[in-house]
Amino acid sequence: MTLQEVKSLAAKGEGLKIEFKKKAAFPEKIVREFIALANTAGGVVMIGVDDDGTVSGQRFIEEEVYVMEKAIKELIFPALHYELFVLPINSKKGVAVFKLEQSQNRPHYLKIDKKRQSFIRVADRSVQASIEVWEILKKSKNPRDVVFTYGRKEEILLKSLEEKQRISVREFSKIAKIPKFLASKTLVRLVLANVLLIHPQESDDYFTLKE
């Protein structure tokens, strides 16, 4: 990757596959962006780029890279693979680009104090993955035909979606009068069967019919 290519990428602004960081402060938070990109569609994390896309660089860029690589190795599970490009801007400053593909080992997660947190990319943000997203990520790695059985709860679900266009696990559980875990399992199965789409949110995810 060349400096010109870095500037061209930065000019596109942050989005589904691009994240800017001025420096590697709070690496335990920055690794969430790595997890989100690898779990979603891949992309790049750029160190030494301002929020507005200016490739201003960072002094001692090698130290910034060292901090990030240490955090990636120690905090992300399973191990995350990436390409690293470190490019000088001038005699004092440089920029680092971590390039990630959509991972076949997803879902990756952050492990702190025995708690597991996974993240995905939604537009230009990284949000924590719900139980449903986690299951879909895990099971979509090896796609296979999912049988779509049409019963009472599915009938209630489809009727509700015709009326309201969207539904959450909580809402489905309530209107179908079924436990939340069963509502969750049903919605996940229908996403995997290409009947529904999941729309991850920072609060409650919602589901819609796939057109």
N, C-alpha and C positions, 0 to 999 in steps of 0.2 A: 504494500500500500504506500502511495506517495503522499507528500504533504498536500499536493493539489487535490488528490482524491479525498483527503480528510476535510479540506475546506469545502469541497463540493457536497459532501455528506452533511457537514455542519450547517450549510446554507439551507438545507431542507427543513431544519428545525426539529425539535423533539417530537417523537411520534411513536407509533406501535413498535418500531424496530430501532429507534435511536434514543439514547439517553446521554445528556451532558453532565459533567461534573467539573467544577473549577479546580478542585483538588480532592485528595483522598482523605478528607476529614470524616470522622465517624464511619470507618470502613464497615463496621457491623451493620450499618444501615444501608450502605451502598450495595452490599452483596445481595440485598433484596431485588435490586434491579437486574443483577445477573441471573438470579433464579427465575424471575418473571420472564425475561427474554428467552431463556433456555426452555422454559415450560410452554411458551406460546408459539412464537414464529421465528425465534432467533433474532439477531440484530447486533448492535454495537454499543458499548459503553465507552465514552470518550473522556479522558482525564486531561484537563488543561483547556477546556472549552467553556466559555461563559454561557449564561442562560439564554442570551440573545443569539447564540451561534457563532460568536467571535472566537476564532482560534488564537487566543492570547498566549497560550502555553503556561507552563508552570516551572519555576526554578527547581532544580534538583529532582527532575522528573523520575530518575531512577529510584529515588527514595519513595516516591508516591507509588510506583509500580511494586516495589518490595512490600509495602504496607498492604496493598490490595491483594497481591498473590498470597500473602500469608493468611489474610482473612478468608479468601476463597478456599484455600486448602483446609483451614481449621474449622470453618463454620458451615460449609455447604455439603450436604449429603444427598445422594451418592456423589462421588467425585465429579466435578464439572470440567469438561474439556473446552478449550478456547484457543484462539490464535492471538498473539500479542504483537503489536507493532509500536515501536518507540521511535519517534521522529523528532529531530532537532528543528526548532524554528529559527533560532539564532544561537550565538555562542553561550547564552545563559539559560535559555528556556527550551522546553520541549513539550511534546504532546504524546499521550499514550492512547492507543485504541485496542480495546479487547473485543474481538469478534467471536460471536457465538452462533452456532447452528441450533435449530430446534432439536432438542435432545431426545435420543432414543431411550435414555434412562430416566425420563420424567415420570412422576413429579420429583423434582429436586426440592429440597427443603432446608430451612435454617434450623439449627439445633442449638438452643440456648436453655440451660437449666432443665434439661430433660424434656423440654417442650418442642414440638415440631410445628413450624409454620412454613407454609408454601405460598408462593405468590405467582400471579399471572399478569400479563400486560393488557390493559384496557385503554385504547387510544394512546395518550402520552403519559399514562399513570401506571404504577405497579400497585395492585391491590391484593390483599390476602385472599387466598383461595379457600372457598367454602368446602365442606365435606363433599358436596355434590361435584364440584369442579375437580377436587382431588381424585375422586373415583373415576370421573370421565377421563382425566389425564392418564391415569394408570391403565385403564382398560382400552383406551384408544391406541395404545402403542402397538397392539397386535389385533388390528380390526378383524372381526369375523361377523358372520350373519347373526343378528339378534332377533329372536322370534318375538313378534308383536302380537300378544294375545289381547283380544278385545273383550273385556268383562265389565262389570258394573262400575268399578272405579275409573276405568278408562273412558267409559261413556260419560260419566259425570265430568271428567276432566275436559274432554273434547267439547262438550256442550258449554262449559264455562268459558273455554277459550274462544268459542264462536261469539259469545256475548261480550267478553271483556278483552280479548286479544292477548292478554298476558296473565300469568299466575305464578305465585311463589309457593315454596314447599309448605309454608305455614297456612296459606289460603287453601291449598289443595287438601291438606290434612283436615281442615275445618269443614269444608263443604262436602267432602266424601265421607266424613266421620270415620277416619282411619288414623292409626298412630302416625306420628311424624316420620319415624324411621321407614315406614312402609310407603308413605307419600314420596319421600326422598328416593327410595329404591326404584319406585315406579317411574318417576321423572327421569332419573339417570338412565334407566333401561330404554326409555323412549327417545332420549337424545342419541344413545348409541345405535338405536334402530333407525336413525335419520327421520324420525317423525317430528321431534321437537328441536328447538335451538335453546341453549342456555345463554343468558346475558348476565355475566358476572358484575356485581356491584360492590361498593364498599360496605353496604349494609346487607339487605336481603337480595339475593340473585332472583331473577325472574325468568320464566320460560315462555316461549311463543311457538306457534306451529311453524314448521319449516315449509317454505313455499316451494 
